[in-house]
Amino acid sequence: MLQKLILFFCLFLPFQFALSPATGIDLASIRIFVLILFFWWIFKSLYKKNLRISLDWQTLFVFSFLFLASFSLFFAQNTHWASRKLVFLFSIFPLYFVFKSRTFNEKWVEKISSFLVFGSFGVATVGIAQFFAQFIFKLDSVLIFWRNYVTPFFLGGAFSQSVVQNSSWLVNISGKTIFRAISIFPDPHMFSFYLGMTTPIALFLFFKNKQRKFFLMFFVILLADLLTFSRGGYIALTATVLFLGFVFLKDVLRSHKHRGAFFLTILSIFVFLVLTPVKTRFLASFNLNEGSNVGRIEMWTNALQTIQKNPLGVGLGNFPLEVNPLATYRTPIYAHSLYLDIASEMGIPTLLIWLAIISFSLYTFLIKSKGNVLYFGCAAALLIFSIHSFVETPLFSVHVLPLFLIIISFANAKPIKQDN
C-alpha cells in the first residue's frame, strides 16, 4: 500500500489543489499528503520493527539544514513569519526520509522516475494547451478563465489573489503581449523549474529503456518549458546541456545510437533558441538595462548588504522587512536568488550546508551514472535546479521542493544485483 501511495504521490504532485480550512487560509493538499505518507511509513516501520534512518553524509546535511533553519528564529524580527516558513519546511522535508527508505534499489528509482515524468507530461500538455488557447479564444478570455476558475481551485482563494495582483504571467515579445505557459502552477518560473528538472529524467529513461513514449514525453515537456519564456530556465537548460554533454557524455553513453539522440536534443534546443520569440527572450537575459533585470540586480544588492551586516541571517522569512519595514507576509519581496535568500535569512553557515547537500548528491549521481545512465538524468536535473536557482527562489514552492527532495533521495539506491 505504501508503495502505491508513493507512486500516486509522484503523479499527483504537479496536479495538487488547495484546501481552504478557514477564510484567508490556503493549504496545499500535497502538505497533507506528505504527512500521511510520513506517518504511514513510521507506523509500518515500527510495526515491522525495521525503522532505520541511514545517517550518511547527505542525511546529516539535511538534518543540519533543518536545525540551522530553526536556529534562525532567534534572529527574526517577526517570529510569526519565521514560524510559518519553518512549519512549511518541516511539513515537506519528511518526504526525503520516506523516499530515501523506499528507493533502496535502482528498480524503484526507475519506477518513481517514470511516474514523475508521467505527471510532468500531464501538466506540460495542459500548459501547451493553455498557451495556444490565447491565439484561438483571444488573450483576455483565456486570462479571465485562468484567474477566475483555474487558479483559485489549484492555489486557493487568498494565494490566487496575491498571485494575480503580482502576476508574472504576461511577457512582451517584440511589442506583442503573450500569456506565458503556466499550466496550473502559480507562475511560469516555478513551472519552468518543474519541467526543467523532469526533462533530462524523461530523456535518460528513454536511453535506458529505449521506449519511444519517454522520448515523446521529453519533447512535450521541453516544448512546454520553452513556452514559459523563463530566462532562468533557458540559461539553466543550455548551461546543463553544454556542461554535462561535452564533459561527461563520452564516459557515460557508449552507444552511437544514444549519442546521436543526445546531440539531436542539443540541436533541437539550439533551433528553439535561435527562433523568435524564444531568441528575443533569451538574449534579454543579458541586457542589464531591461526592467526586470534592473529590479533583480537591486534586490541582489540589498541581499548582499544584508548578508554583510548579518552573516548569521535576519531570520527565516524576514528579508522583506529589511527592504521594506511596512511589508506584509504576502508582499512579494525576496532576493531573486535561492542562495542569497538562504544566506540573508538563515545565515552563511546554512548556505554552506545547502551547497553541501547539492554537491554530495551531484557527485554521487555522476559516480553512479557510469553503471546506470538514469543517474546522469538525475545529475542533469540537479544542475538545472542549481543553475536556475541563481535567479529564482524555489525553496518554498509546494511543487519544486518535494521534487528536489525526491531526486536527491535517489542517491541512496543500490544496484539491483546487490539487493537482498
Buried (B, 14 or more C-beta within 10 A) or exposed (E): EBEEBBBBBBBBBBBBBBEBEEEEEBBBBBBEBBBEBBEBBBEBBEEEEEEEEEEEEBBBBBBBBBEBBBBBBEBBEBBEBBBBBBEBBEBBBBBBBBBBBBBBBBEBBBBBBBBBBBBBBBBBBBBBEBBBBBEEEEBEEBBEBBBEEBBBEBBBBBBBBBBBEEBBBEBEBEEEEBBBBBBBBBBBBBBBBBBBBBBBBBBBBBBBEEEEBBBEBBBBBBBBBBBBBBBBBBBBBBBBBEEBBEEBBEEBBEEEEBBEBBEEBBEBBEEBBEEEBBBBBBEBBEEEEBEBBEEBEEBBEBBBEBBEEBEBBBBBBBBBBBBEEEBEEBBEBBBBBBBBBBBBBBBBBBBBBBBBBBEBBBEBBBEBBEEBBBBBBBBBBBBBBBBBBBBBBBBBBBBBBBBBBBBBBBBBBBEEEEEE
